[in-house]
């Protein structure tokens, strides 16, 4: 892990000071925000001699494409005022797309080709790969980060040949995985593990048929999909394909790539509408979490993002969209098998952690997608009283007893909390 630095970039220190000034004197929120906001910069971010950035997930010395994006997303706000911050993010985008070109099916990578991580898995891995669980969102997040950096700072240096080749690779892979049964080379098996860590049918996953959506082996929790079409991740793909079309048109001046991205987005969108919307007896028409094109649906949500709860946050639909509102009502109810109500808190958890453990990431997302500032404030207060006095966000905590938790600190959760604090104070990340 990188050693602590004694100073932060000027814009980060300035934003911390601005947050403190806008909160009541002595407010614990100011201390918690500063601790979480500074911790990610000081302990997870490594600037490399080649100008790239490597971001460890926290207590594991590897970089997840998803987590690394989420960990720096809130830094986009001060990046417009600070070249060091903007360059750090640009360097991360460059590193992410180099890794995608090395293996677009991998979700997590080593800092060097040192053979660490899950090298015993039955899949076509390499010493650079920490883990090779294929997840759609791992390819969405780097595109999103590059796009948000552009929209919030004006920077376009990230749109280089590395990214352009990486985007083309992603589109080709998503095309292949529309036909997973007949065209995909991807297989993944882990031996002597829980069922959620491996794929059935000798690593191919449960059976699917063509729908227009693109297949995913694993969820953003790194747990195996029950059914191969993971709906929120397909929604995220639709959004970032729109970004690709805009980048291809406005930056790369490549109308062919723009049209390819738009066509694929339309096919995935059609698949979502035809196969992923179901009639619930209590909530009416809602989105399913997973489906397979064969008539099976998994009705749930997971704390990890992309989730169905995060639909407005991703930019797929507005927070007041009727279908989203009905889905949200289902997600935040006992009908969602991973929604827990306890003496200390109520919120969404994950099959990735023990029963009745609520995730701060899901609580933060509930706040970030809330239309009412009062609901956001209630969520902030809940997060602040369930940290077990550690001054950090955890992976999950018990709904009845926050002193029972997983992971002492979790950089992704810390930064989601920070983003919610910033939103409540009027700081927003532009996505158009």
Number of C-alpha atoms within 10 A of each C-alpha: 15 14 10 12 11 6 10 13 14 15 19 22 16 13 17 19 13 13 20 19 11 10 13 11 9 9 10 13 20 20 15 20 25 19 16 23 26 20 20 21 22 17 19 24 23 19 15 14 7 8 13 19 23 24 27 27 24 23 14 10 18 24 24 23 28 24 23 30 25 21 25 25 20 21 24 23 25 21 22 18 14 16 15 13 23 22 19 22 25 24 20 29 29 26 22 30 25 17 20 25 17 14 19 20 25 24 27 26 28 21 19 11 12 12 15 18 19 15 18 11 16 16 17 14 19 19 16 21 27 25 26 26 28 24 26 31 24 26 30 24 23 27 26 23 23 24 24 21 27 23 17 19 18 11 18 15 13 22 20 13 12 17 22 18 14 24 23 15 18 20 19 12 18 21 18 17 25 24 18 22 17 11 11 16 12 17 21 22 20 19 11 8 9 9 12 18 18 27 22 16 12 13 16 19 25 17 15 20 17 18 23 24 35 26 33 27 28 26 27 26 18 19 20 23 26 23 24 26 33 31 29 29 30 26 25 26 29 26 20 25 25 19 22 27 23 19 22 20 16 12 13 17 12 14 14 12 20 21 15 16 23 18 15 22 23 16 16 22 19 15 21 24 11 13 23 26 20 15 11 16 7 10 15 14 16 23 27 24 23 25 25 23 21 13 9 15 20 17 19 21 29 25 30 23 25 27 24 26 29 24 24 18 21 24 16 17 16 15 19 13 12 13 17 22 16 18 25 22 16 23 23 19 16 12 15 16 16 23 23 22 19 14 10 14 22 21 24 32 30 24 16 16 16 14 14 22 31 31 29 32 26 26 25 27 27 23 26 25 21 17 12 10 14 12 15 23 15 12 23 21 12 17 22 20 13 24 22 18 11 12 21 24 31 26 24 29 28 25 25 17 15 20 14 14 23 17 13 16 20 22 28 26 26 27 26 27 30 23 25 26 22 19 16 17 14 9 15 15 18 14 15 10
